[in-house]
Amino acid sequence: MKTFKYKDDIRAWLEPMSYLEFWTAVDPMGLALQDRVHCDDQIARKLADEATVLKALKYMAADELSERLEISWRPATPWVKLVANH
């Protein structure tokens, strides 16, 4: 499985993926997402477009992975991290 340090890393990893690339990448991770058959059906019946479905799936995947890995967002600036540690 790919290693991530921050939520930002997960989002950056998912961002360039196409619909098919997404399913290939997350399949071995066992995420609790909508079933692919269901998503394909929604797109085929034009109940949602592929871009919208993919955006929602990426959001759910990033959220679940960050919770599973217990990681947070990258600190905005170094001083924020310094203050937070004291």
N, C-alpha and C positions, 0 to 999 in steps of 0.2 A: 504494500500500500504506500502511496505517496506520503511524504512527511511534510507537515505544515507547522509553522511556528506561530502565525497570527491568522486571524480571520481574513485579513487582506490577502494573504497568500492563497487561501482557498478560492476567494472571489477571482483573483488574477488567473488562477489555474483554469477555472470554469469558463471565464469570459469568452475566450476565442473559440470554444467548442461549438460545432454544429449539433443538430439534433441527434444524428446517428453517432457522432463522436462522444456525445454526452452519455448515451446509453452504454456504449462500449466501456467507457472509463469508470462509470459508477457501478456497473453490474457486479463486479467482484466485491464491492464494499458492503453489500447487504443493507442498503439504506431503505428506510420505510417511506418510499415515495409512491405516487400513483403508479399503478400497473402500466407497463408500456402499451399493452394491448388497448387499455382504456384510453390512453393519450392518443394513440394512433387512430382510434375510432372517433374521438372528438374532432381531430383534425380532418379526417376523411369526410365526416358528416358536416363539416364547416361550422361546427359549434364554437370552435376557437381556431385561430390561425396558429401555425407552427411556431412563429416567433413568440407569441404570448405564452404558449404552453412551455416552451423552452425556458423563457425568462422565469416563470413560476417554478419550474423544476430545479433550475440552478439556485434560486433563492432557498428552496426547501432543502436541497442537498447541502448548501453552504451552512445553513442553520443547524442541521443535524450533525454534520461533521464537526463544527466548532463546539457544539455541546458534548459530543462524544469524546473529543480530544481535550476538552476543558481549556480552550484557548480564547483569548480576547483580541481586540483590535490592537494594531501596532500603535504605540504611543505617538501622538501628533508631533511632539518636539521632545528633545532630550530632557529639558528642564521639567516637563510634566512628569516624566518618569522619576526624576530625582526627587521632586516634591512628594510624589506619591509614596516613595520608599521611606520617608521620614515621618 
